[in-house]
Amino acid sequence: MKLHHIVLIAVTLLTVSSAAFAQFQNAEKAIDYRQSVMTVISTHFGRIGSAIKGDTPYNKEEVAKNTAIVAMLSTLPWQAFGPDTEGGKAQTNIWSDNAKFKVAADKMQLATANLNVAAQSGDLASVKKAFSATGQTCKGCHDDFKKK
């Protein structure tokens, strides 16, 4: 998939996701949405990890494509953590300490954007460093806000 296709998909998903916020008819639909987004993020993040760890051959174009997808998707799940969307794998402190949760979400989005910049450069050392930083933001949020 070429980068312009990824951008087109991203724009489409962002447009659809903006409307999706208003369309969460109940908590179950919001939970399904955010868990689906996180599953796709995990899949593409795993592909990046596999390449930088040497489990699969490092292909800078493929890594760049996957980081672009992760960066775009990192903007999507947060809208599904609105009022009356409690449940799923989310701890209740997401709603009781929403400011802390928002900070964690913002850190993750910034880290994935930095990972995307590193991957677009093609420099493996930069990608590894940014990948590690991104993974730490994911882990931190999961440690604080995801049910064990």
N, C-alpha and C positions, 0 to 999 in steps of 0.2 A: 504494500500500500504506500503510495507516495504521500509526502508531507502535505501537499495541498488537499488530498483526500481526507487526511486526518483533520486538518483545519476545518474543512467543510462539515465533517461529522461533528466536530466539537461545537461549531456554531449551531448546528441543528439541535444537538443535545442540550446546549445552554438555552436555546429558545424553548424547547419542549420542557426542560426542567423548570424554567421560570413559571410556566403555566402549571406545571405539576404541583408546585407548592400550594396553589389555590385549589388543586383538585384532590388533595389527600382527604378522602371522605371519612377516614377513621385512622386510628393508630396503626392498625394492621397494614394498611396500604403504605403508610409512611415507613414502617419497619421494613416491609418488603423492598421498598425503593432503596433505602439507605444500605440495607444488607446486600442488595444486588450490586450497587455501585462499589461497595467495599470489596466484593468478590472479584469484580473486574479489575480494580486497582491491584489487588493482591496477585492476580494472574500476571499482569504486565510487570509488576515490581519483581515478581519471582523470575521472570524471563531476564530482566536486567541483572539480577543477582547471580543467576546461573552463568551468564556471560562474563561478568567481572570476576567471579570466583574461579573461572576456568572449567566449570562443569560442562559447558558448551563452548564452541569456538567464539571468540570475541569478534563481533561484526559491528563496527561502529555505526553503520546505517541502521541496523536492526535495533541496536540499543537506543539510538536517537529517536526512532519511531516509537519505541515503547515508553521512553521518558516523556515524549510529547503527549502520549495518551494518558499517562499517569498524572502529569501536570494538569491537563484539562479536566480529568475526572476528579481531581482533588478539590475542585470547586463545587462539586455537586451534592454530596451527602448531607451537608449541614442544614439545608432547608428542610430536611425531613426530621429534624430534631426540634420542631416547633412545639407550641403549647398543645397539650392533649395527644402527644405522640409517644408517650412513655411505653416502655416494654422492649421485648426482644432481648438482645444481648447488652443493652445499654443499662448502666447503673442509674439510679434515680438522682444522683448528684449532678448529672448533666443538666437537669432542670432546676435543682436547688442551688447549684453553684455555676450558673450559666456563664458568668463572666470568665471564670477559669477555663471552662470548656471552649469558649470562643477564642481565648488566647491560644489554647492547644491547637485548635483547628487552623487558626491563622499561621501558627508556626509550621504546621504540616504543609500548608499551601505554599508558604515561602520556601521551605526546604525542597519541595518538588519542583518549584520554578527554578531554583538554583541547580538542582540535578539536571533539569532540562537544558539549561545554559551550558553546563559542563559537558553533557552528552553531545550537544550540537557542535562543540569544539572538537570532539573526537579524541581528546586527551584522556587516556585510560586512568592515569593517576588522579586527575581531577574528578573523573566520574566515580572512582572508588571512594574518594573522600566525601563527595556530595551524596553518594548512595548511603554511606554509613550515617551521615548526619540526618538524612531523610528517615532511615530506619529507626534512628533514635527518637525522632518526633512521633513516629507511629507507635513505637513501644511505650513511650511516655504517656500518650493518650490512652492506649489500651490498658496500661497499668492503673491509670487513674479513673477511667470511665467505662471500661468494658467488664461485664460479669466474667468471673473466672470459670 
